[in-house]
């Protein structure tokens, strides 16, 4: 599978976290979009209905990742959403999965782990 035809929305309010994700994912050839809040993530999905995957930070200003996930899922039910958080507690993964996220990844995010999880939804990289 070639990711050059794929679009990934990164919903992340911290510049350094976005820049890391961008550095890892741009090598895949996928198109990347950046939303700095839950509200921006919802707007990005409305403006770009061809988004193939969303990496959603759970702790964002205004509308958090859980609320944004719900609103996006109502509009685009088939777009996979991966929860990401730096505040990993023992039950965070369960809470994210119970909230309807398709997968969960905790920060610090390792490159191999990120590519493997994204690959579950976009197909393996060639």
Short mmCIF file of the C-alpha atoms (twelve columns), coordinates in Angstrom:
data_MODEL
# 
_entry.id   MODEL 
# 
loop_
_atom_site.group_PDB 
_atom_site.id 
_atom_site.type_symbol 
_atom_site.label_atom_id 
_atom_site.label_alt_id 
_atom_site.label_comp_id 
_atom_site.label_asym_id 
_atom_site.label_seq_id 
_atom_site.Cartn_x 
_atom_site.Cartn_y 
_atom_site.Cartn_z 
_atom_site.pdbx_PDB_model_num 
ATOM 1   C CA . UNK A 1   0.000   0.000  0.000  1 
ATOM 2   C CA . UNK A 2   1.235   3.461  -0.904 1 
ATOM 3   C CA . UNK A 3   0.240   6.245  1.484  1 
ATOM 4   C CA . UNK A 4   0.874   9.037  -1.038 1 
ATOM 5   C CA . UNK A 5   -2.857  9.087  -1.816 1 
ATOM 6   C CA . UNK A 6   -3.809  9.289  1.872  1 
ATOM 7   C CA . UNK A 7   -4.601  12.323 4.010  1 
ATOM 8   C CA . UNK A 8   -3.924  12.299 7.739  1 
ATOM 9   C CA . UNK A 9   -5.274  14.949 10.106 1 
ATOM 10  C CA . UNK A 10  -3.061  15.551 13.133 1 
ATOM 11  C CA . UNK A 11  -5.070  17.196 15.918 1 
ATOM 12  C CA . UNK A 12  -2.334  18.410 18.274 1 
ATOM 13  C CA . UNK A 13  -2.008  21.701 20.171 1 
ATOM 14  C CA . UNK A 14  1.698   21.373 21.056 1 
ATOM 15  C CA . UNK A 15  4.038   22.522 18.274 1 
ATOM 16  C CA . UNK A 16  6.849   20.146 19.247 1 
ATOM 17  C CA . UNK A 17  4.542   17.115 19.246 1 
ATOM 18  C CA . UNK A 18  3.139   18.057 15.840 1 
ATOM 19  C CA . UNK A 19  6.624   18.593 14.400 1 
ATOM 20  C CA . UNK A 20  7.675   15.124 15.560 1 
ATOM 21  C CA . UNK A 21  4.584   13.476 14.054 1 
ATOM 22  C CA . UNK A 22  5.091   15.457 10.864 1 
ATOM 23  C CA . UNK A 23  8.734   14.351 10.627 1 
ATOM 24  C CA . UNK A 24  7.757   10.690 10.972 1 
ATOM 25  C CA . UNK A 25  4.689   10.764 8.735  1 
ATOM 26  C CA . UNK A 26  5.914   13.008 5.908  1 
ATOM 27  C CA . UNK A 27  8.362   10.260 4.919  1 
ATOM 28  C CA . UNK A 28  5.359   8.057  4.112  1 
ATOM 29  C CA . UNK A 29  4.193   10.428 1.368  1 
ATOM 30  C CA . UNK A 30  0.822   11.008 3.026  1 
ATOM 31  C CA . UNK A 31  -0.684  14.500 2.926  1 
ATOM 32  C CA . UNK A 32  -0.779  15.996 6.418  1 
ATOM 33  C CA . UNK A 33  -3.202  18.498 7.894  1 
ATOM 34  C CA . UNK A 34  -2.746  20.176 11.281 1 
ATOM 35  C CA . UNK A 35  -5.499  21.190 13.687 1 
ATOM 36  C CA . UNK A 36  -4.429  22.921 16.904 1 
ATOM 37  C CA . UNK A 37  -7.713  22.389 18.769 1 
ATOM 38  C CA . UNK A 38  -10.739 20.136 18.759 1 
ATOM 39  C CA . UNK A 39  -12.718 22.864 17.063 1 
ATOM 40  C CA . UNK A 40  -10.106 23.162 14.288 1 
ATOM 41  C CA . UNK A 41  -10.167 19.369 13.868 1 
ATOM 42  C CA . UNK A 42  -13.934 19.383 13.327 1 
ATOM 43  C CA . UNK A 43  -13.635 22.272 10.853 1 
ATOM 44  C CA . UNK A 44  -10.770 20.536 9.016  1 
ATOM 45  C CA . UNK A 45  -12.922 17.443 8.523  1 
ATOM 46  C CA . UNK A 46  -15.800 19.514 7.186  1 
ATOM 47  C CA . UNK A 47  -13.461 21.295 4.752  1 
ATOM 48  C CA . UNK A 48  -11.559 18.136 3.731  1 
ATOM 49  C CA . UNK A 49  -14.014 15.238 3.487  1 
ATOM 50  C CA . UNK A 50  -11.289 13.017 2.003  1 
ATOM 51  C CA . UNK A 51  -9.385  12.645 5.292  1 
ATOM 52  C CA . UNK A 52  -8.385  9.000  5.692  1 
ATOM 53  C CA . UNK A 53  -7.215  8.992  9.327  1 
ATOM 54  C CA . UNK A 54  -7.152  11.259 12.374 1 
ATOM 55  C CA . UNK A 55  -4.527  11.332 15.132 1 
ATOM 56  C CA . UNK A 56  -6.444  13.019 17.962 1 
ATOM 57  C CA . UNK A 57  -4.743  14.467 21.026 1 
ATOM 58  C CA . UNK A 58  -7.112  14.039 23.955 1 
ATOM 59  C CA . UNK A 59  -6.043  17.161 25.891 1 
ATOM 60  C CA . UNK A 60  -6.681  20.202 23.689 1 
ATOM 61  C CA . UNK A 61  -8.074  23.696 24.258 1 
ATOM 62  C CA . UNK A 62  -11.746 24.581 23.763 1 
ATOM 63  C CA . UNK A 63  -13.087 21.223 22.593 1 
ATOM 64  C CA . UNK A 64  -11.099 18.238 23.889 1 
ATOM 65  C CA . UNK A 65  -10.297 15.151 21.849 1 
ATOM 66  C CA . UNK A 66  -13.205 13.129 23.226 1 
ATOM 67  C CA . UNK A 67  -15.772 15.762 22.254 1 
ATOM 68  C CA . UNK A 68  -14.162 16.363 18.861 1 
ATOM 69  C CA . UNK A 69  -14.124 12.606 18.172 1 
ATOM 70  C CA . UNK A 70  -17.845 12.378 18.797 1 
ATOM 71  C CA . UNK A 71  -18.725 15.292 16.521 1 
ATOM 72  C CA . UNK A 72  -16.440 14.064 13.729 1 
ATOM 73  C CA . UNK A 73  -17.771 10.490 14.042 1 
ATOM 74  C CA . UNK A 74  -21.323 11.784 13.554 1 
ATOM 75  C CA . UNK A 75  -20.282 13.536 10.321 1 
ATOM 76  C CA . UNK A 76  -17.754 10.982 9.036  1 
ATOM 77  C CA . UNK A 77  -18.453 7.624  10.709 1 
ATOM 78  C CA . UNK A 78  -15.961 5.662  8.597  1 
ATOM 79  C CA . UNK A 79  -12.852 7.763  9.330  1 
ATOM 80  C CA . UNK A 80  -10.616 5.959  11.847 1 
ATOM 81  C CA . UNK A 81  -9.532  8.049  14.826 1 
ATOM 82  C CA . UNK A 82  -6.483  7.234  16.932 1 
ATOM 83  C CA . UNK A 83  -6.361  8.718  20.433 1 
ATOM 84  C CA . UNK A 84  -3.016  10.102 21.583 1 
ATOM 85  C CA . UNK A 85  -2.150  11.450 25.010 1 
ATOM 86  C CA . UNK A 86  0.861   12.431 27.060 1 
ATOM 87  C CA . UNK A 87  -1.023  12.021 30.314 1 
ATOM 88  C CA . UNK A 88  -1.152  8.229  30.204 1 
ATOM 89  C CA . UNK A 89  -2.840  6.749  33.227 1 
ATOM 90  C CA . UNK A 90  -3.571  3.075  33.692 1 
ATOM 91  C CA . UNK A 91  -7.146  3.384  32.474 1 
ATOM 92  C CA . UNK A 92  -6.629  5.945  29.674 1 
ATOM 93  C CA . UNK A 93  -6.497  3.367  26.905 1 
ATOM 94  C CA . UNK A 94  -9.691  1.701  28.124 1 
ATOM 95  C CA . UNK A 95  -11.416 5.071  28.460 1 
ATOM 96  C CA . UNK A 96  -10.393 6.073  24.916 1 
ATOM 97  C CA . UNK A 97  -11.509 2.759  23.437 1 
ATOM 98  C CA . UNK A 98  -14.790 2.897  25.388 1 
ATOM 99  C CA . UNK A 99  -15.320 6.413  23.965 1 
ATOM 100 C CA . UNK A 100 -15.167 4.954  20.463 1 
ATOM 101 C CA . UNK A 101 -11.617 5.591  19.322 1 
ATOM 102 C CA . UNK A 102 -10.316 3.010  16.875 1 
ATOM 103 C CA . UNK A 103 -6.864  2.795  18.494 1 
ATOM 104 C CA . UNK A 104 -4.767  4.401  21.218 1 
ATOM 105 C CA . UNK A 105 -1.139  5.514  21.435 1 
ATOM 106 C CA . UNK A 106 0.592   7.151  24.409 1 
ATOM 107 C CA . UNK A 107 3.330   9.757  24.294 1 
ATOM 108 C CA . UNK A 108 6.208   9.736  23.887 1 
ATOM 109 C CA . UNK A 109 5.271   8.168  20.573 1 
ATOM 110 C CA . UNK A 110 7.845   5.840  19.063 1 
ATOM 111 C CA . UNK A 111 8.196   5.904  15.279 1 
ATOM 112 C CA . UNK A 112 7.785   2.156  14.775 1 
ATOM 113 C CA . UNK A 113 4.742   2.006  17.023 1 
ATOM 114 C CA . UNK A 114 3.112   4.962  15.254 1 
ATOM 115 C CA . UNK A 115 3.692   3.527  11.777 1 
ATOM 116 C CA . UNK A 116 2.388   0.124  12.849 1 
ATOM 117 C CA . UNK A 117 -0.833  1.556  14.291 1 
ATOM 118 C CA . UNK A 118 -1.430  3.876  11.331 1 
ATOM 119 C CA . UNK A 119 -0.663  0.956  9.004  1 
ATOM 120 C CA . UNK A 120 -3.517  -1.030 10.542 1 
ATOM 121 C CA . UNK A 121 -5.885  1.499  8.990  1 
ATOM 122 C CA . UNK A 122 -4.072  2.724  5.863  1 
ATOM 123 C CA . UNK A 123 -2.375  -0.527 4.920  1 
ATOM 124 C CA . UNK A 124 1.283   -1.485 5.294  1 
ATOM 125 C CA . UNK A 125 3.947   0.783  3.830  1 
ATOM 126 C CA . UNK A 126 5.845   -0.575 0.850  1 
# 
